Amino acid sequence: MYSNPLIPESKLPALGTTIFTQMSALAQQYQAINLSQGFPDFDGPHYLQERLAWHVAQGANQYAPMTGVAELRAAIADKTLALYGHYPDPHSDVTVTAGATEALYAAITALVRSGDEVICFDPSYDSYAPAVELCGGIVKRLALQPPRFRVDWAQFAAQLSPRTRLVILNTPHNPSATVWQREDFDALWRAIADREIYVLSDEVYEHICFAGGGHASVLAHPGLRQRAVAVSSFGKTFHMTGWKVGYCVAPAAISAELRKVHQYLTFAVNTPAQLALADMLRAEPEHYQALPDFYRAKRDRFIAALSHTRLAILPCEGTYFLLADYSAISSLDDVAFCRWLTTEVGVAAIPLSVFCAGPFPHRLIRLCFAKQDATLDAAAQRLATL
């Protein structure tokens, strides 16, 4: 009999605990102001909380339908039409997921086969590449350069090959706080229209966009939306990241494959939370309509406070993150600088290099401004001592 403990061969041997978990733990250990992980330190709408409690009291506590409760899928379809001029069929095209991360994983798993190439843009959110690798796919990274982080479309076209299966984009973009323009979607369409290539558009910050023309969604592009999965997050929209409710919109044929993964990944999502979110979308659409102004005020307050520091702030067009260049302060690499900043100054940030696979020689850190004004002011006071 084999008596030694069995140790599985890792499918992701290069991965450990994420930098977000590490920095939040370090912030707690040193009682630092945590501007690293992207979550608000304030609560979501009171009406939404009331509706959750109401649905729990009414007995909506059993499994929801696998695709999501009908009321929420219908409200998502109506919102999509109002914002982007496209009405997805709520029965076949809208799927509610356990947060946007599950939506991303389910979409990648449904679309990517062994040996397929997937293009993503670095810096990129850290969940994309592991999901691709678990499917046997090959990640092809296209580096975006600060401070504008714009796509070089000639370089993009050169990356395409007969094995390219999927393009993953993120707008508004975490961590660079830049946004895609409609012209970018047009350029993407010109590059892939004649190829069998799908698009995964991570739009979790769709309502936190400060660009003059508003948020440009893949769903607003008639060609791309026929082969795209758009992913969003109620956690970002309603300041309730712990609820872990997201959704994706995709054509019926793509949704059918995505749902095959979803039903064996989580099967269904929290029932009373879904019903409460449906009520919120119907009763108080002004909440998400006002989000750009709400977060723009926080962004501008924080930037003004940071003007008294030696940090150089990059432009912020969307999300609730700022990028700061610390070159005038330290020659440490960004990971070492963030650890020093947490332990010695009492402010936790995220190093930008962790969003990239290749060398990232820039001295940039990411700061989250989804915080109460007092939190932002206190952090700026500590950073002013540098």
C-alpha positions in Angstrom: 0.0 0.0 0.0 1.3 3.5 -0.9 1.5 5.3 2.5 3.3 8.5 1.7 1.2 11.7 1.4 0.2 12.5 -2.2 1.2 15.9 -3.4 -0.5 17.0 -6.7 1.5 18.4 -9.5 0.5 22.0 -9.7 -1.4 23.2 -12.8 -0.3 26.8 -11.9 3.2 26.3 -10.4 4.2 29.9 -10.8 1.3 31.3 -8.8 1.2 32.0 -5.1 -0.9 34.2 -2.9 -2.0 37.3 -4.9 -0.4 40.6 -4.2 -3.8 42.0 -3.2 -4.1 39.5 -0.4 -0.5 40.1 0.6 -0.8 43.9 0.7 -4.1 43.9 2.6 -2.6 41.5 5.2 0.4 43.7 5.5 -1.8 46.8 5.9 -3.7 45.1 8.7 -0.5 44.0 10.4 1.0 47.5 10.4 -2.3 49.3 10.8 -1.7 51.1 7.5 -4.4 52.9 5.5 -5.3 50.3 2.9 -5.5 51.9 -0.6 -4.3 48.7 -2.2 -7.2 46.3 -2.7 -10.1 47.8 -4.7 -13.0 48.0 -2.3 -14.9 50.9 -0.7 -14.7 51.6 3.0 -18.4 52.8 2.9 -21.7 51.0 2.5 -23.9 50.7 -0.5 -27.4 52.2 -1.0 -29.8 51.9 2.0 -32.6 50.9 -0.4 -30.6 48.0 -1.7 -30.0 46.8 1.9 -33.7 47.1 2.7 -34.7 45.1 -0.3 -32.2 42.3 0.6 -33.7 42.0 4.1 -37.2 42.1 2.6 -36.6 39.2 0.2 -35.0 37.2 2.9 -38.0 37.7 5.1 -40.3 36.7 2.3 -38.6 33.4 2.0 -36.6 33.9 -1.2 -33.8 31.7 0.2 -33.6 28.7 -2.0 -31.7 28.1 -5.3 -32.2 30.6 -8.0 -32.5 29.5 -11.6 -29.1 28.6 -13.0 -29.0 31.5 -15.4 -30.2 34.1 -12.8 -33.6 35.2 -11.6 -35.8 36.4 -14.4 -36.4 39.8 -12.8 -32.7 40.6 -12.7 -32.0 39.4 -16.2 -34.8 41.5 -17.5 -33.6 44.6 -15.7 -30.0 44.0 -17.1 -31.4 43.8 -20.6 -33.4 47.0 -20.2 -30.3 48.8 -18.8 -28.2 47.6 -21.7 -30.7 48.9 -24.2 -30.9 52.3 -22.4 -27.1 52.7 -22.2 -25.8 51.0 -25.4 -28.7 50.8 -27.8 -28.7 47.0 -27.8 -31.4 44.8 -26.3 -30.0 41.3 -25.4 -32.6 38.6 -25.0 -32.9 38.3 -21.2 -33.7 34.5 -21.6 -30.8 33.5 -23.8 -28.2 36.3 -23.7 -27.9 37.3 -20.0 -26.3 35.2 -17.3 -25.9 36.1 -13.7 -22.7 34.9 -12.1 -21.0 34.7 -8.7 -19.1 38.0 -9.3 -17.3 39.1 -12.4 -14.4 36.8 -11.8 -16.6 33.8 -12.2 -18.0 35.3 -15.4 -14.5 35.8 -16.8 -13.5 32.2 -15.9 -16.6 30.7 -17.4 -16.2 32.7 -20.6 -12.6 31.8 -21.0 -13.2 28.1 -20.2 -16.1 28.0 -22.7 -14.1 29.6 -25.5 -10.5 28.6 -25.2 -9.2 25.2 -26.3 -5.8 23.6 -25.9 -3.3 25.3 -28.1 -5.4 28.4 -28.7 -3.8 31.8 -28.5 -5.4 34.5 -26.4 -4.3 38.2 -26.7 -4.5 40.4 -23.6 -3.1 43.8 -22.9 -0.5 44.4 -20.2 -0.8 45.6 -17.6 -3.8 43.3 -17.2 -6.0 42.0 -14.4 -4.5 39.0 -12.7 -7.3 36.5 -13.3 -7.1 36.3 -17.1 -3.9 34.5 -17.7 -4.4 31.6 -15.1 -7.8 30.8 -16.6 -6.3 30.7 -20.1 -3.4 28.5 -18.9 -5.8 26.1 -17.1 -7.6 25.6 -20.5 -4.3 24.8 -22.2 -4.3 28.1 -24.0 -1.3 30.4 -24.7 -1.3 34.0 -23.5 0.1 36.5 -26.0 0.7 39.8 -24.2 0.7 43.2 -25.8 2.4 45.8 -23.6 0.8 49.2 -23.2 3.2 52.0 -22.4 2.6 54.7 -19.8 1.4 57.3 -19.4 -1.4 56.9 -22.0 -1.5 53.1 -22.2 -3.0 53.1 -25.7 -3.1 50.1 -28.0 -0.7 50.1 -30.9 -3.0 48.6 -33.6 -0.2 47.8 -36.0 1.5 45.9 -33.2 -1.8 44.2 -32.4 -2.3 43.1 -36.0 1.2 41.6 -36.0 0.3 39.5 -33.0 -2.6 37.8 -34.8 -2.1 34.3 -36.1 -4.3 31.4 -37.3 -4.3 30.1 -33.7 -5.7 33.4 -32.2 -9.0 32.5 -30.6 -9.8 35.2 -28.1 -9.0 38.9 -27.3 -9.4 40.0 -23.7 -9.8 43.7 -23.1 -10.7 45.8 -20.1 -12.3 49.2 -20.1 -12.3 51.3 -18.0 -8.9 49.7 -17.4 -7.6 48.4 -14.2 -4.9 49.3 -13.3 -4.1 52.1 -15.7 -7.3 54.1 -15.2 -7.5 54.7 -19.0 -10.6 54.0 -21.2 -11.1 52.7 -24.7 -12.7 55.0 -27.2 -15.2 54.0 -29.8 -12.4 54.3 -32.3 -10.6 51.5 -30.5 -13.5 49.2 -30.9 -13.6 50.1 -34.6 -9.9 49.3 -35.0 -10.4 46.0 -33.2 -13.2 45.1 -35.5 -11.2 46.0 -38.6 -8.4 43.7 -37.4 -10.5 40.6 -36.6 -13.7 40.9 -38.7 -12.5 38.3 -41.2 -11.1 35.9 -38.6 -12.8 33.5 -36.2 -11.8 35.4 -33.1 -14.0 36.1 -30.0 -13.8 39.0 -27.7 -14.1 39.1 -23.9 -14.7 42.6 -22.7 -14.2 43.2 -19.0 -16.4 46.2 -18.2 -16.8 46.0 -14.5 -16.1 49.8 -14.1 -18.6 50.7 -16.9 -20.4 53.2 -14.6 -17.1 54.8 -13.3 -16.0 56.5 -16.5 -15.0 60.1 -16.6 -14.4 60.4 -20.4 -16.3 63.1 -22.2 -18.2 60.7 -24.4 -19.0 58.3 -21.6 -18.3 54.6 -21.5 -17.7 52.9 -24.9 -19.0 49.3 -24.6 -18.4 46.4 -26.9 -22.2 46.0 -26.7 -22.6 49.3 -28.6 -20.6 47.9 -31.6 -22.9 46.1 -34.0 -20.2 43.8 -35.3 -18.2 43.0 -32.2 -21.2 42.2 -30.0 -22.1 39.3 -32.3 -19.0 37.5 -31.1 -18.3 39.1 -27.7 -18.9 38.4 -24.0 -19.4 41.6 -22.0 -18.8 41.2 -18.2 -19.9 43.6 -15.5 -20.1 43.7 -11.7 -22.8 44.9 -9.3 -20.1 44.9 -6.5 -18.4 47.8 -8.3 -21.6 49.6 -9.2 -23.3 49.4 -5.8 -20.3 49.5 -3.4 -21.1 45.9 -2.3 -18.0 43.9 -3.4 -18.7 41.2 -0.8 -22.0 40.3 -2.4 -20.1 38.8 -5.3 -22.8 39.2 -8.0 -21.8 39.9 -11.6 -23.2 39.1 -15.0 -22.3 38.6 -18.6 -24.1 39.5 -21.8 -23.4 37.5 -24.9 -25.2 36.1 -28.0 -27.3 33.0 -27.4 -24.8 30.6 -28.9 -21.9 31.8 -26.8 -24.1 32.1 -23.7 -25.1 28.5 -24.1 -21.5 27.3 -23.9 -20.7 29.7 -21.1 -23.7 28.4 -19.1 -22.5 24.8 -19.4 -19.4 25.9 -17.5 -21.3 28.1 -15.0 -23.7 25.4 -14.0 -20.9 23.2 -12.8 -18.8 26.0 -11.4 -21.3 27.7 -9.1 -24.6 26.6 -10.6 -26.6 29.5 -9.1 -26.1 32.8 -7.4 -27.5 34.2 -4.1 -31.3 34.5 -4.6 -32.3 37.4 -2.3 -29.3 39.4 -3.5 -30.4 39.0 -7.1 -33.9 40.1 -6.3 -32.7 43.1 -4.4 -30.5 44.1 -7.2 -33.4 43.8 -9.7 -35.4 46.1 -7.5 -32.5 48.6 -7.2 -32.0 48.8 -11.0 -35.7 49.5 -11.5 -36.3 51.8 -8.6 -33.1 53.9 -8.4 -31.3 54.0 -11.8 -30.1 57.4 -10.7 -27.5 55.6 -8.5 -25.5 54.2 -11.4 -26.2 57.3 -13.5 -24.6 59.5 -10.8 -21.5 57.3 -10.2 -19.2 59.2 -12.6 -19.8 62.5 -10.7 -19.6 60.7 -7.3 -16.2 59.2 -8.0 -15.0 62.2 -10.0 -15.3 64.3 -6.8 -13.3 61.7 -4.9 -10.7 61.5 -7.6 -10.3 65.3 -7.7 -10.2 65.7 -3.9 -7.4 63.0 -3.7 -5.4 64.5 -6.6 -5.6 67.9 -5.0 -4.4 66.5 -1.7 -1.6 64.6 -3.4 -0.4 67.8 -5.0 1.4 68.5 -1.8 3.5 65.3 -2.1 6.4 64.3 -4.4 4.2 61.8 -6.2 3.5 62.5 -9.9 -0.1 61.5 -10.7 -1.0 60.1 -14.1 -4.3 60.9 -15.9 -7.4 59.1 -14.6 -10.2 58.6 -17.1 -12.1 55.8 -15.3 -12.2 53.2 -12.5 -11.6 54.2 -8.8 -7.8 54.0 -9.1 -5.0 56.5 -9.5 -1.5 55.7 -10.8 1.4 57.6 -9.1 5.0 57.8 -10.2 7.3 57.7 -7.2 10.6 58.3 -9.1 11.3 61.5 -7.2 11.1 59.6 -3.9 12.9 56.3 -4.3 14.9 54.1 -6.6 13.4 50.9 -5.1 11.5 48.6 -7.5 7.7 49.0 -7.2 7.2 45.8 -5.1 9.8 46.8 -2.6 8.6 50.4 -2.5 5.0 49.3 -1.8 6.1 47.1 1.1 8.3 50.0 2.5 5.4 52.4 2.0 3.1 50.1 4.0 5.4 49.3 6.9 7.2 52.7 7.2 4.7 55.3 6.0 1.4 53.5 6.8 -0.2 53.6 3.4 -0.7 50.4 1.4 -0.6 50.5 -2.4 -0.3 48.0 -5.3 2.9 47.8 -7.5 2.1 48.0 -11.2 4.6 45.4 -12.2 2.4 42.6 -10.8 -0.1 43.2 -13.6 2.6 42.4 -16.2 4.4 39.2 -17.3 7.5 40.9 -18.8 9.9 43.5 -17.5 8.2 46.7 -16.2 10.9 49.2 -15.5 8.5 52.1 -14.5 8.2 53.2 -10.9 4.4 53.3 -10.7 2.0 52.3 -7.9 -1.8 52.0 -7.9 -3.9 53.8 -5.2 -7.6 53.2 -4.6 -9.7 56.3 -4.0 -13.0 54.4 -3.3 -12.7 55.6 0.2 -14.4 58.0 2.6 -13.0 61.6 2.3 -11.4 61.3 5.8 -9.6 58.2 4.7 -8.2 59.9 1.6 -7.2 63.0 3.5 -5.4 60.9 6.1 -3.5 58.9 3.5 -2.5 62.1 1.7 -1.2 63.6 4.9 1.1 60.5 5.4 2.2 60.6 1.8 3.1 64.3 2.1 5.8 63.3 4.6 7.8 61.5 1.8 
